[in-house]
Amino acid sequence: MWFSFWRSRDRFTLDELRYFTEQLMIIEVVDDVNKDFVREALRSIAALITYGDQHDSEFFEVFMEKQIMGEFIRILKINKHEIVALQLLQTMSIMIQNLKSDHSIYYLFSNEHINFLITYSFDFRNEELLSYYISFLRAISGKLNKDTISLLVKTEKEDIVAFPLYVQAIRFAFHEESMIRTAVRALTLNIYHVGDVHINKYIASTPHDDYFLNFVKFFRDHCIILNGMVSSTTESQSPEPTSSILSAVDEVEDNLYYLNDVVSAGIPNVGMLITDSMLKLLVFPMLLPSLRVEVSDGKKFSSVTSLYLLSCILRILKIKDLANIVAAALICSIEPPNGFREDHDETHGDSHVDDEKPSGILNSSNMIISIPSLSSTSCVQHSCLSSASVLRDALISYITSGKDMQVVGSLSLLATILQAKELDESLLDALGILPQRKQHKKLLLALVGEDTGEEQLFASENCTSNDCMDGELSIYLQRLKDQYEVSCSYQEVGESPRIHRCLVLDALVSLFCRKNISADTLWDGGWLLRQLLPYSETMFNAHHLQSLKDSYKECCSQLAEEQRGSWPDLLIRVMCEEWRKCKRAIEASYPRKEPKSMLFPTKKSSSSDVILTESSFAAAAMMYERVKVFVLLYQLQIFIAGRSLPDQLPILPPADFREISRAKSAGLSILGPKLSTEMNLVDSVPCRIAFERGKERHFNFLATSMGTLGWIILAEESPHKPGYGTIRCVAPLAGCNPKIDDSHSKWLHLRIRPPTLPLTETARNSSNLKLRPKLLVDGRWTLAFKDDEACRSAFTMIHEEIDLQCSEVERRLKPMISGDF
């Protein structure tokens, strides 16, 4: 009896549901006394309905019989506490999200109860309440299909006149809280992808289509913010933190991915509206004019930001018209619009809700587009800088003479255009980046066609504009004038696409010969070259070949320095690794880096950095840089010679170990010295060293090498076995930089570098990272010998072994240094 009295109550019963429903019905006003019970009742009803949906349909029958949705609305009307409104929204969200039955969803969405909750005047100054409200709206959108969506709209004569869910949601599309913006975007995409014809017509009609215009303005404002951050990084002494720029980049790219999802829904006219807004609000007035070489420093957008944004827009936003119009504009001369508002960089918050239409941004007096007449027919004679107002030539100028970030940006934009499936081949040809395999395909199709195939196949550089500007090129040039109110002239072009391709090739060859560009950037150029010219025997002229050969010889000289530098023992291993990476990078189908990499400047390591710091870490960074450039140029030489790249580095195998050597006399293993093992002290020199202040220790010093490896060994003489000792310390021989002290001729100073290379990224970018100095400091040993002669003997021993070690490295790399392809 007592057990029965104290047993737990079964909460998931119909009686429980009826109890909470009846209690809610008798409440006349929600006040401080009953608010907690009301919250508990709402929470319990949500749990009971969810349980019943999965286990017993009678629960929902009671829900309908008692008209509990009506009770929810009544409770909201008599409520005076935000906490109850919050609980009601949470209750509805839980029910909608968890109900699986179509019948249940249809009931909830009928009778206008949902629309009443959607349009109810909640106090959205309460951030928590707003968060629950948006979650409620998003939960509704998750249950939408062509049947349920009709329950949430109001129609007149088959036309939708009201859609509260959509209208209320986009009110918060540009809220300062990112989680709310994300939820609204998910909600709108759920609506767009329902695919209802009437809903699509409503969304694309005035004034609801202003949402897309406002979103592009919102996107433009974020682009302006990003530009400010990037400009401070490149121009000021206190650069923006990398995390801030990455956050801004993520926001920009998220916006573009959302717009692409919107376009993919296929709503009529929306893609065209987004294209027009993007071109007229951002691309034409801000981005393209910023690419011109002669633009003053006071321009609104930096060239790097513009290159990044154009690359992202074309890479992410898959709209054919947008891609082709931007590509067409790149072969034109664009003047910055005089009517560009000076306060764009200050309007970050409210510009997206402006009702201004994009058609008012540009007119024929603001922007002039023309295709200049060029009389030169020689790639070498043509000067990009002389016509840098032509944006294609401005991109080439960045490659040949721009800073590292500009080079990366220009290569990235060209790569993006090259990979854009939406682009017409005639535009790629006009830009000079139509891949050779597509050129051959085009000519073969011309031969088998009914038109003048032979004329196209054997067309010379003096072909007319009608011959060269085929396909859709002329159509998009005309649209620049007609649709976007831009003055356009394209008379007397006088050039064939071959001239444009030759200009791009000139620029890439020039890039490979530049000394102030990072190796990673050169690899990007190598990738673009391989995409354009998979068949190496064509297009390269004598000037190209000589320039590349001269640059390769200079790299050979630099590599010869590395053979006797601080890291010769690891040089071959690094070269093998970078060979595989470079081959994989330039033969890949896609560029190895995302466009955002251009926003973060990298410093090319130079010999002056090593001299100033005397650090093996700086030397490692420079070695990586030199090896990467050498490997690229070597692979380009093989490519030009018309041969395929080998998978492995073409070097000689290791030589046999010498019969007479200090290592053999010491009895060292073929694997090298190991701590705590025994060795013969026959060639060693006694010395003293203090690893701790006041604690001097006696050792026997030995420098030795085997093949490309070398070590400095300190051994402690064995008291029980004269002439032998135990190895206590081992350090790399290479990079020890021995020096006899000027004041104490018995002292020998050594620099002790790490036995292995630092992390690749740390080595390459150590000058850009805020790392603690202790992590990047070489060790220092000072050895004291019994007399001057012993000190000089140790000094000589080190140089002899280093010479043997470096000679083996030189022998193995000789086929590559000698230019044997």
N, C-alpha and C positions, 0 to 999 in steps of 0.2 A: 504493500500500500504506500509506504513512504517512498519507495523507489519510483513508483508511478507518479507520485506527486512532484518529485524533483527532476524528472527527466526533461531534457532539452526540448524546446518547442520546435516543431517542424515548420520552418519559415516558408517553404515553397508549397503552399496549398492554396486552393481556391478560396477557402475561408479567410486566409490571410489577405488575399487581394481584395475580397469584399469588405473586410474590416477597414483597411486603409482608405478604400474608396468612400465608404459611408462616413468615416471620420472627416474626410476632406469636404464632403457635401454639407456638413452641418457648420462648417466654419464660415462666419460672416465677414470677418476682417482678419487679416494677418497682422498680428501685433507682437510686442516683445514677449508676451506670455506663451504664444503658440507657434512662434516662428521655427523653433527647433523641431517641434513635432511635424510641422509641414515639410521641412527639409527631409526628415527621416521618412515620411510617407512617400514623398516624391522619389527618393532614392530606392526605397523598397519596391515601389510599383515598377520601376525600370528593371530591377533585378527579376521580379516575378514574371513580367511580360517576356523578358529575354529567355528565362527558363522555360516558360510555357511554349514559346515558339519552337523550341527544340524537343520538348518532351510531351506536351499535352495541348492540343488546339483549343480546349475549353477555356484556357486562360485568356486568349485573345477574344473569345466569344463574350466573356464577362466584360472585357475591356470595351467592346463595342456596345454591349447591352447597357452598361452603366454610363456610356458616353463620357469616358474618362478624359478624352481629349478636350471636350467642352469644359470639364472641371478644371483642367490645367489652365485654360484661357481665363476662366472665372477667377481662379486663384491669383493669376497674374494681375488682373484688373483690381482686385481688392488688396493687393500687396503693397506695403510701404517700405519694404526692406530689400536692399540690393542682394543680400545673401540668398534670399529665397528665389529671386529672379535668376541668379547665377545657378542655383541648384536645378531650377526648371530647365534651363538651357542644357545643363549637363545631362539631365534625365532624358531629354529628347535626343541628344546626340548619341547616348548609349543605346537607346531603343532603336534608332534608325540604323546605326552601324551594325547592330547584332541581329536584327530581324532578317531571316532568310526567306520567309514566305512572301511570294509576290502579292498574295491576297492581303497580307498585313500591311505591306508598303503602300498598296493602292488605297487602303482605308486611311492610313495616316495622312497621305497626300491629298485626300479629297476633303470636301466640306470647308475649304478655305482656312482651316485651323493653322496649317503650316504657314500660309501666306500672312496670316495675322501675326504670328510670332516673328516672321521675317521683317515685317514693316512696323512692328511695335517700337515705340520711342524709348529705347533703353538709354540709360545714362552712360555713354561711351567714354566719359572722362575717367571712369573706373577701368583701368587697363586690364584687370583680371576679367571683368565682365565682358569687355570687348574680345578678349582672347577666347572665352567660351562661346561667344556669339559667332565668331568666325569659324570655330570648330563645328558649331551647329550647322552653319551654312555649307561647310565642306562635306559634312556627313550626308546632307541632303543630296549634294551633287554626285556623291559616290553611288547613289541608287538610281541615277537618271538613265533612262533609255527612251526610245521613241514613244513608248506607251505612257510611262510615268511623267515625262516632262510636260505632256499636255495637261496634266492635272494642276500644274503650277503657273499656267499662263492665263491671261484673259484675252478673248478674241472678239472681233466684230467683223462679220462678213468674211470669215476665214482668215482674216489678217490679225496677227497678234498685236495688241495695243498695250499690253503690260506684262512684264516678266520680273516681278519683284526680286526673285533670287539673284538674277544677274545684275540688275540695277543697284541693289543694295551692296552686293559684293564689290563691284568695281569702285564704289565710293572709297574703299580702303586699299585700292591697288597700289597707292604710292605712300602708304603709311610709313612712318619712320622706323617701325619695328620690322625687322627682316622676316621674322616668323609669320607675321600677319601677311606680308607681301607674298611670301611663298605659298601660304594657304589659299590666298585669293587666286594666284596663278593656277594652282592645281584645280581649283573650283571652275575657273573659266575654261580650262582645257577639257574638263569633264563635260561641260556644256557644248563646246565646239565639236567635240568628237562624237556626240550623239548622232550628228548628221541629219537632223531634221530640217527639211527645206524651209519651213515657215520660221523656225527659230533662226536659221542662218540669214534669212531675209531681214528679220528684226534686228539682228546684231549688226548687219552691214548698213542699216538705214540710219538716217540722221534723226536725232543727235547721238545715237549710240555708237556710231563709228568714230566719234571723237575720242573714244577710249584708246584706239590704236594710235591716233595722232599724238595724244597726250603721253602715251607710253614711249613713243620715239623721242619726245621732248625730255621725258624722264631719263631715258637712256643717254641722250646728248648731255644732260647735266652731269651724269656720272662720268662720261668721257672727259668733260672739262675738269672735273675733280682729279681724275687719274692723270691728266696732262700736267696739272699743277704739281702733283707728287713727283712725276718723272722729271719735270723741269728742275725741281729743287735737287734731285739726285745728280743731274748732269751739270748743273751750273753753280749751286751753292756749296759752301764748305761743310754744311751740316745736312747730309742727305737724309731723306725719309727712311725710316726703318723698313727693311725688306718685308716684314709682316704687313705693314700698312699698304704697301703697293700690291702685295699679293691679294689682300682683301679687296682692294679696289678692282683688281684684275678679275677676281672671281665674280664680283658683282656685275661687271661689264659682260663677261662671257655668259653668266647665268641669264642675263637679260636677252642676249642674242639667241641662246638655246630656247628660251621661252617663245620668242618671236618665230623661230623656225618651227616649233611645235604648233603654233597658231596657224602658220601658213600651210603646214602639212594637213590640217583639218580640211582644207579645200573649200573654205567658205568663199563664195563668189565675191570678187572685188576687194577682199581684205588684203590679199597678197599685193595687188596693185597699189592699194592705199599705203601699205607699209613701205613698199618700194619708193613711191613718190615722197613720202615723208622723210625717209632715210636719206634720199638724195638731196632734197631741197633744204632740209634742216641741218644736215651734218656733212654729208660727203662733199657737195659742191661748195658751200660757203666756208667750210672749215678745213676739211682734211686735204682735199686735192690742192688748194692753193698753198698749203704749208709744205708741199713737196718741192716746190720750185726752188732752185738753188739760190736765186738772187733775192729771195724773200728776206726782209730785214729781221734783225734779232727781236723786234717787238711784235712778231707775229703771235697770233692767239694760240696756235698749236705748234709744238715742236715736231720736227720731221720724224723723229723716232716714234712718238705717240701716234702720229698719223699713219705711219707705215704699219704699226701694230694693229691699229683699229681697222684699217682697210683689210689687212690679212685676216683678222678675226671675222669681220663682216662677210667676206667672200668665202671663208672656210666653213662658217657655221650656218649662215643664212642661205639656204638653198633656193634662191629665186633666180630664174633664168634671166629675166629682164634686168634685175639689179646687177648681176655679174657681168652681163654683156655691155650694159651702159657704162659701168665703171671702167671696164677694159677699153671701150671705145674712147672714153674721156682721156685715158692715159696716152693715146697717140695724138692728143690735141694740145693746143696751147691755151692755158686757162689763166685769166687775170683774176685777182682777188676782187670780190664784189665790194663796190664802194658803199653799198647800203648796209654792210655788216654791222650789227649793233655792238657797241663797245662794252656793253655790260653783260655779255654772255658769260664771262667767267665769274660773275658775281651772282647770277641767278641760278642757284643750286636747288632751291626749295620749291618755288611756286610756279616756275615757268611751265611745268607740265600740265597745269590746269588752265592755261591760257587758251582762249578760243580762237586764237589766230590761226588761219589756215596756211599751210606751207606754200600755197601758190603765190603768196605775196612776198616771199623771201627773195626771189630772183627775178630779174628782167633783163632785157637785151642790153640795157646800159650798164648793168652790174657785171656781167660776165661775158667774155668773148672767147669763143673756141675756134681755133683755126688749125689747119694742117699746113705747116710751112712748106715752101718750095725749097728743095735742096738740090743743088746742081752737082755736088760731089758724088762720084760713083765708086770711090775707093774707101774701104773700111778704115784704112790707116789714116787717110787724109781727113776723114770726117771728125769734127770736134763736137763732142756732146755738150760741152760747156757753152758753145756758141749758140746753141738752141735749147738751153736748159729749161726754157719756158714750156717746151714740149715735155710732158711729164714722163714719157718713156725715156727720153734722154736724161731727165733729171735722175731717174732711177739708175741709169748707167753711170752717171757722174758720181753718185754715191758709192758705187762699187769700185770705181777707179781712183777716187780721191777723197771719199768721205771717211768719217771716223768709224771705229769698229762697230758701234751700235747702229750707225746708218747703213753700213755694209750688210750687217745681219738683217736689218729691217728690209732693205731692198731685195736681198736674196729670198727672204721669207715671203715677201709679197709676190715676187715672180714665181716662186715655187707653188704658192697657193693658187695663183691664176692658172699655172700649168696643170694643176691637179683638179681644177674645177670642172666637173663633168657638164655643167650647165653652159659652158662657154662654146661659142661657135669657133671652128678651126680657123676661119678667116681672120678673126680677131687675134688669135694666138700668132698667126703668121705675120700680121701687121706689127705685133709687139716684138717679133723676132724670136719667139720661144716655141714655135711649133716643132715638136720633136721630129728628128730625121726620119724615123720609121713612118710617121704620119705623112710626111712630105712624099716619101716614096709611094705610099698607098694612094695618096691623092693623084700623083702622076700616072700611076698604073690605071686608076679608074678613068682618068682623062683619056688614056690611050684606047681603052675598050669602049668608050662612049661614042656618041654620034657627033659631039661637038668637035671643035678644033683641038683635039688632044695633042697633036704634034706641036702646035704653036705653043701650048702651055708647057709641054715637056721641055722644049728647047728655047723657052722665053729667055731673053737676055736681061741685063740690068736696066735697059732702056725701055722696058715695057710701060705702057700707059697706065693711067689710073684705073681704067676700066678693066685692064688685064689683071691688075694687082688687087684691087679692092673688090674681091668677089664675095660670094656668100651673103651673110647678113651684115657685113661691116657697114656698107653704105646705108642700110636701113637704120641701124642704131645711131649713126652719125646724124642722119636726118631727124631722128627722134630727139636728139640733144637740142636741136634747134626748134622743132615744132612743139614737142610736148613739154619741154622744160624751159621754154622761153629764153633760150641761150642763143646768142648770135653765133652762127657756125659758117665757116667758109672752108672749102677743101678743094681748091683749084690747083692745078699743076703740081701734082704730087711728085711725079718724075722719079720715083724709086720703086724698085721691086722688093718683095719680101726678103730676097737674098741679102740686100743691103742691111736690113734690120737684124737678120740673123748674124751677119758678120759683125755688126756693132756689139751685139751681146757677147759673141765669142771674143772679140777684142777686149771687152771689159773683164771677162773671166780670166783670160790670160794675164791681163794687167794685174788683176787681183792676186794671182798666184806669185807674182813677182814683188808684191809689196812687203816691206819689212816691218811695218808698224801695225800689222793686223794679227790677231790671235789665231792660233792653229785651229781651234774649233770653228772659227768663221771660215777659214780656208777650206776646211772639210765640207762645210755647207756649199761653198762654191764648187767643190769637186762633185758633190751629188748632183747639182744643177747641170754641170757640164755633161755628166754621164747620161742624164735624162734627155738632154738635147741632142747628143751625138753618140748614140750607141755604136755607130760604125765609125771607127776612129780615123780611117784613112782619108776622109774628106774634110774640107773646110780649113784645116790648119795650113797656114802659109809659112814661108821661110822666116818671116819676122816672129811669128808665134813660136816656132820651133826653137829659134835662137834665144828668144827671151826666156822660155822655159828651161832651156839648157843652161843658160847663165845663172838663173836662179837656183837650179839644181846643184851646180858647181859650188855656189856660195854655201848652200846647205851642207855639202860634203866637207867644206872647210870647217864649218861649225861643228859637225859631227866628229871630225878629227880632234877638235879641242875637247870634246866630251870623252873621247877615248883615253885622254890623259887628264881628265878632270877629277871631280870628287866622287863619282859613282861609276867608274868603268866596270866594276865587278857585277853590276846589275844592268848595265847598258843593253846587253844583248837580250836579256829577259824582257826589258821594257819594250825594246824594238819588236820582239816577237808578238807581244800582247797588242801593241798599237797597230801592227801590220794587220792582224785579224780584225781589229775594231774598224780600222779605216776601210778595209775591203768590204766589210759588212755595211758600213755607213754609206759609201758611195754607190754600192750596188743595190741598196734597199729600194723598195717601191715608194716609200714615203720619207720625207725629211726626218732626221732623228730627233729634232728638237721642236717644241711647240713655239708659236710666235711670241709668247710672253717672255721667252728667254732674252729677247732683244732689249727689254726694259731694264735689265740689270747689267751695268757695265762691268767688263772684265779687263784686268790689266795684264798686258803681255809681259812676261818675265824677260829681262834683258841681262846682259853681262854686267851692266852698271849696278844692278841690284845686288849681284853676287859680290862685286868688289866693295860696295859700300857696307854691306852687312857682314861679309866674311862668314856666311852661314851655309852649312851644307843643305839646309832646307830650301834656301833661295836657289842654290845650285841645282837641287832636285827639280824645282819648278821650272827652271830654265832648260834642264835636260829634257823633261817631258815635252816642253814646247818645241824644242829643236827636233826631237825625234818625230813628233807628230807631223811637223812640216816636211821633214826629210822623207818620211814614209809616203806622204801624199804625193810629193813631187816625183818620187821614184815610181809609184804606181801609175802616175800620169804618163811618165816616159814609156812604160810598158804598154799602156793603153794606146799612146800615139803610134807606137811601133806595130800595132795591130795584133798583139798577142793577148791571151787571157791571163788574168792575174793568178799566180800560184797561191795555194792555200797557206803555204809556209814561207817564212822569210828565206830568201835565197842567199844563205851564208855557208861558210865552210864548217865541217864538223870539228869537234874538239880534238886537239893534238894529244898524242900520248904523253904521259908524264915523264919528265926528265929523269934520267938515271942518276945524275949527280945534281943534288939540290939540297938546300937547307932543310926542307920539309922531310926528305928521305933520310938525311943524317939524323934528324930529331926523332925519327921513328913514328911520324904522324900517320894516322889512318888516311886512306884515300878520300874519306868523307870530310877530312879536316880535323882541326884540334877540338877536343871536348874537355870541358871542365872536369877537374879531379882525376884526369888520366895521367899516366906516366909518360915522360918524354926524355930524350937524351939532350943534355945541356952542352953538347960539343961546340956548337957555333954561337952560343948565347953569351951575353955580356952582363956581368953583375951590375945591379943598380939599386937605388933606394927610391921610395915614393911614399907619400903620406896621403891616404884617402880621407883621413880625419885629422883635424888639427891636433898636433902633438903626438900622433901615433904613426911614426915612421916604420915602414916595413921593408925587408930585404927580398929582392926578387932577382931572377935572371931574365934578361930581355932578349927576345928573338923576333925578328921580322922574317916572314916566309910567305911563299905563294905557291899555288898549284893551279895551272891553267889560268882562267880569268879571275880566280879568287885569291885573296890574300889576307893575312892576319898579322896583328901584333899580339905577341904572347908574353905574359908574365908568369914565370914558373918559380915555385918555391923549392929550393934545393932539399933533397931528401937527406936526413941525418944518418940513415942506415944504409944508403946506397950511393956512394960518391959518384959524381958525374951524371946523376939522374935527378929529376925533380918532378913535382906535381903541378899541373897547369891550374892556376888560380884565376887568371884574368885573360880574356880574349876580346880583341876589338878589331874592327875592319882596318886593313892596311890602307886602302884607297881613301884619299881625302884627309889623311892625318896631318898634312902640311908641316913636316918637321922643321924646327928652327932652334938653333943653338942660341942660348941667351947671350945678349950683348955684354952684360956685366959679369956673368958667371959662366965661363966657358965649359964648365962641367955639367951644366944643366941643359936638358933637351926638352923643348916644349912641343907637345902633340895636341892636335885637335881630334877628338873622338866623336865621330858621327854615328848615327844609329846603324845597326847591322842590316836593317831592312828599310825600304823606302817608306816615307810617310804616306798617309792616305792620298790617293790620287787627287781628289778634289782639294784637300788641304794644301797639297804641294803646289797645285796650279793657282790657287786663289788665296794663298796665305797673306798676301798683301791687302786683300779685301775683307778678310775675316777678323773680327775682334776676338782673337784668341789670346789666352794668357801667355806672356813671353816664356814662362817656365816650360811650357809644353813644346816650344820650338827653339830650345837652346842646346848647342853642342856641348859635349863634355870637354874638359881640359885636363891633360896630364902634364906634370913636370917631373921628369926623371933626373935623378942626381947620380952621376957616375964617379968612380974613384979618381979619375984624372981626365985631362983634356983628350988624350988619345982614345980612351974608351968611349968618350962621348962622340968623337968624330967617327969612330968605328960603327957605333949604332946608327949614326946619321947616314953614313955611307950604305950600310946594310939596308936601311929603309928604301933609299933611292934605287938600289940595285933590284930589290924585289918588286918595287912598283914598276920599274922599267920592264921586267919580265912579264908581269901581270898585264900591263897595257899593251905590250907587243903581241901577246896572244889575242887580245881583243882586236887589235888592228889586223892581225892575220885572218881572223875569222870573218871580219867585215870587209875585207879587201875587195871581193867581187862587187859589192854595192858601191863602195867609195870610188872605185875605178870606173864606174859607169858601164859595167858589163850587163847589158839588158838581154 
